[in-house]
Amino acid sequence: MIVCIGWGSLIWCPKALPVASMWRSDGPDLPVEFARESGGRRITLVICNDRAAVTVLWAALEVRTLDDARRALALREGIQPKNIRHSIGYWSPVDASEHTEASAIGRWAIDHDIHGVVWTALKPKIGDDYRVPTQEEVIRHLNALTGSDRADAEEYVRLAPRQIVTPYRTAIETELGWIASGFL
């Protein structure tokens, strides 16, 4: 079985990702945080290696090979083929990407009799600066949004799975009142 792990919009908006099962809440523990300014100026969840780990979600994919899974996830995420190597993580018993989280994901996969895993491995960034923004920067950024940008950013935060509890999410809920309403 080849699976995709996720923690953000993949869960409620898979688009053309060939998800073949319900999302399960017992995925690997990964250090994710609201630390990437993405399309529409939303702040989205990404892996931040210096953060506390939370349990993410996973679902089986209807694909034949790990390469098919990588291409499908890249398509869903709008990642160009030339960037798949850097922006899509993967693990199998015989090969894995060089992302630091691959070994922890591999241990989890072996424990669950999973033969291949893919995940989004986009880097944290704020504006054009590829770094983890501070909690204050994230709050200031979200608070300054207006109109549809603000509505989209709020929707992303609210719909992120409830089990993804992070320090930044707690601050966003406290400062902006964007309380989780995600179905998981």
Beta strands, then each sheet from edge to edge (+ up, - down):
strand 1: 2-6
strand 2: 29-30
strand 3: 32-37
strand 4: 43-47
strand 5: 54-55
strand 6: 57-60
strand 7: 88-92
strand 8: 95-96
strand 9: 116-120
sheet 1: 6+ 1- 9- 7+ 8-
sheet 2: 2+ 5-
sheet 3: 3+ 4-
end
